[in-house]
Amino acid sequence: MDEITLRIKKAEKLLKDAENELEMGMHERCCSTAYYAMFHAAKALLLSLGENSRNSQRDDILNLEEQRKTWIEQDFRKNCKISA
């Protein structure tokens, strides 16, 4: 398997783990596991752009991430009951 496929499979497994942790009431652990699921999915996306991809595609993804970072952090804190 190539690295992109491995990262997607890892993200899927971690997301299932996060769902189980949420059901068990392990909120902080769930947030951490969900974060790593997103990390591996994002890494797979960037790898899929490849070395020959336009850098602007990567920049667009990173800029979008920066724009949404505050919202995501606030949403995680609210849903996972973590104070700032």
KAHU-V384073 format. One record per pair of residues at least 4 apart in sequence whose C-alpha atoms are under 6 Angstrom apart, sorted by the first residue. I is the first residue (numbers start at 1). J is the second residue. Records with the same first field share a line. If there is no record, write none. Layout:
# KAHU-V384073
I = J ; J
This chain:
# KAHU-V384073
4 = 44
7 = 40 ; 44
8 = 41
11 = 37 ; 40 ; 41
14 = 37
15 = 34 ; 37
18 = 30 ; 33 ; 34
21 = 26 ; 30
22 = 26 ; 27 ; 30
26 = 30
27 = 80
30 = 34
38 = 42
49 = 53
56 = 60
59 = 63
65 = 69
76 = 80
77 = 81 ; 82
